[in-house]
Amino acid sequence: MSGTTLRALWLSARAQLAALPKDEAERDARLLIQAAFRLTPAGFTANLGRIVPEGDPCKDHLDWMLSKRAQRMPVSHILREAVFWGRTFEVTSATLAPRGDTESLLAEALSVPFDTMLDLGTGTGCLGISLLAERKAAQGIATDISVEALAVAGRNAIRHGVEARLSCIQSDWLAQVTGTFDLIVSNPPYITEAAFATLAPEVREYEPKTALTPGGDGLEPYRILCAQTPAYLVPGGWLMVEIGYDQGPAVAALMEGAGLQRVTVVADLSGHDRVVRGQRAPLAL
Ligand SMILES: C[S@@+](CC[C@H](N)C(=O)[O-])C[C@H]1O[C@@H](n2cnc3c(N)ncnc32)[C@H](O)[C@@H]1O
């Protein structure tokens, strides 16, 4: 039987991705082989000597995935999934792939008590779903302007068993939202129009522009959220948003201007400003 080894396929895959930065080519070649042959990371190493027969459908699948990656499609869009806070979320061309950076916002949100939460601009639902998965008694609403993204969030809610506690509604920010919440989170589009043009092809060409940039100075969603969300917070409730590394002072000023208290800019693990949080004044006793 003719064939090749998995090790030879791996070397060939790295060569096919040679136009990518070297560390990305090595990482992604391995990830795609693991996905094509359904191997765990440990299984990958253990199977390097395995013979892959000519015509193996897993090899055909790998070839397809490598051709997409060589065209700069991100791995999350090829695999149609990405991991966020230890859970796997479906990703499509209608959604931003969940980012490790956004785990900083989730960590901040999990540091306050809440029974009700609102996730504005939910995308895959990674924030709202993770919040409800971590707080079994909580319930909430996830919104997006994109119905296609909401469909993905709905499927992810089922996948993670929170669908009975999460309502997914189409809304232009708060336009269709009613009620008050202990916690409001949002990772809105915040990249400036100028910076959008400089993004890597993986992001600029494959992820939805409406998920990445609101145009202009990138701050318009924060102006809307800071002006409107205080009326949707219970006394003592928190608004927490993800920001770009240089937007902390501007977003903090917007929160303070909207009357929120204890406004703080929080850095991520790399030391970059990543989250701004502010609290509606608690009821006076
Ligand atoms: C940066 S993505 C964040 C997605 C997800 N929350 C996450 O953290 O991965 C921004 C999301 O906001 C949504 N969005 C953009 N404009 C919106 C608007 N006017 N009203 C509601 N959602 C909006 C986009 O469709 C996108 O899903």
The ligand as an ORCA input file, in Angstrom:
! r2SCAN-3c Opt
* xyz 0 1
  C     -15.986     43.019     18.586
  S     -17.406     42.033     18.206
  C     -17.586     41.197     19.773
  C     -18.315     39.893     19.683
  C     -18.295     39.098     21.008
  N     -18.990     39.815     22.046
  C     -16.874     38.825     21.434
  O     -16.432     39.420     22.424
  O     -16.185     38.019     20.775
  C     -18.688     43.267     18.216
  C     -20.101     42.746     18.011
  O     -20.983     43.872     18.060
  C     -21.972     43.739     17.068
  N     -22.479     45.071     16.728
  C     -21.942     45.992     15.885
  N     -22.716     47.080     15.834
  C     -23.778     46.855     16.659
  C     -24.929     47.616     17.015
  N     -25.144     48.824     16.502
  N     -25.800     47.073     17.890
  C     -25.581     45.832     18.397
  N     -24.517     45.068     18.094
  C     -23.628     45.574     17.233
  C     -21.270     43.033     15.921
  O     -22.197     42.406     15.060
  C     -20.354     42.073     16.681
  O     -20.985     40.816     16.879
*
